[in-house]
Amino acid sequence: MSQGVSHATGETRAAGETLTAEALMVPYVDLVSDAAEQAPAGCPMAAAPDEVAEDILYYWDYLHLDALLSAQTPKSAERGGLVHDEIFFITVHQTYELWFKQILVELDSVMTIMSEETVAERELRTVLARLQRINEIQRLMVAQMGVLETLTPLDFLDFRALLLPASGFQSVQFRLIENKFGLLERDRVKVEGHNYAATLRGDHAALVSMSERAPSLFDYVERWLARAPFLHADEFDFIARYRQAATEMHAAGRAKIAGNQNLDAQTRDTQLAAFERSLRKFEAVFDRETWEEDVREGTRRFSHEAFTAALFINLYRDEPMLHMPFLILTALVDIDEQLTLWRERHALMAHRMLGRLTGTAGSGYAYLDETAKRYTPFKDLFDVSTYLLPHSALPPLPSALFDRRELALL
């Protein structure tokens, strides 16, 4: 395994160090049960026919609707004057928490598969399906903001004071999603100088702290990419061939600007200077030491091997062996994008409901808007587009490269 960035500390891992899921996977059931036994990762197996209860299962009982539908207890009703919109407010947020729980179920399953030393193509299909489910749930969460916004700011004031000091900022499940997805504690925005866990109950603070120290999906994806066997094969050196193709393309672009007779000298010099500045971004891809310096400074997160593998997969995605990895990388970008969109809608909703006031936990529009800009664990995958070449400029791949059996087990 190559070097990479630790989810817990942001420090570089030494070569040969492995990440283990055992004893580090943070179970979502800790939130709702004190039982010693934890549910296994993934979906539970259906009962065998001889294990099914003799009595006929009833829909209402199967979904525990007595408990579910009686879980809305407005504080205004306890004070003697029910505010109609408080029931709506509770229902919307409980719905979010149910979706958060399902995301954690899917995320834990994906992490379990990706934690393996090798991941077969059959398992990659499962990973893709569950990442796509997470993405669709997130789309629904973004759309649900429109439902919440049917509550007007003035109507919210009728019961807002009763909620203090509780806040959506204290959503433990959402914090687990952030940490398991790969958000680093160092990148978090502090609220009034405090860490996000400072507002949580003791056992919940311990749970999110444990999830910070555990390997994340980012860690497992980075390791999966970094061990790609096709980057430095005897018959093909991807970086060397890519650099040659990129240099030729850049020379053609430079010559086109310099030879443009429709530009005056000053405009031509300005465009050439801008062009040369843009090319400096390629230096990190061409040179491992430059890239690793960027990682240490925090401007990049993937190891050089992991990023070049992601670049290779995107460039040669039409190769059958690379199509599934490409779809997985695309799904990760989609999830990161949907998380950003949700944060942006959340920030706009907070601005609409509270104006410039802070929320019940001290956060507000400014905080939420800043998190939307900064909380993107897979930002390196977004940056891949910077380094793409047109199909016509791609170096041809030797046919023997994809005859290697280990490619099926990235």
Buried (B, 14 or more C-beta within 10 A) or exposed (E): BBBBBBBBEBEBBEEEEEBEBEEBBBBBBBBEEEEEEEEEBBEEEEEEEEEEEEEEEEEEEEEEEEEEEEEBEBBBEEEEEEBEBBBBBBBBEEBBBEBBBBBBBBBBBBBBBBBEEEBEEEBBEBBBEBBBBBBEBBBEBBEBBEEBBEBEEEBBEBBBEBBEEEBBBBBBBBBBBBBBBBBBBEBBBEBEEEBBBEBBEEEBBEBBBBBBBBBBBBBBBBBBBBBBBBBEBEEBBBBEBBBEBBEEBBEEEBEEBEEEEEBEEEEBEEBBEEBEEEEEEBEBBBBBEBBBEBBEEEEBBBBBBBBBBBBBBBBBBEBEBBEBBBBBBBBBBBBBBBBBBBBBBBBBBBBEBBEEEBBBBBBBBEBBBBBBEEBBBBBBBBBBEEBEBEEEBBBEBEEEBBEEEEBBBB
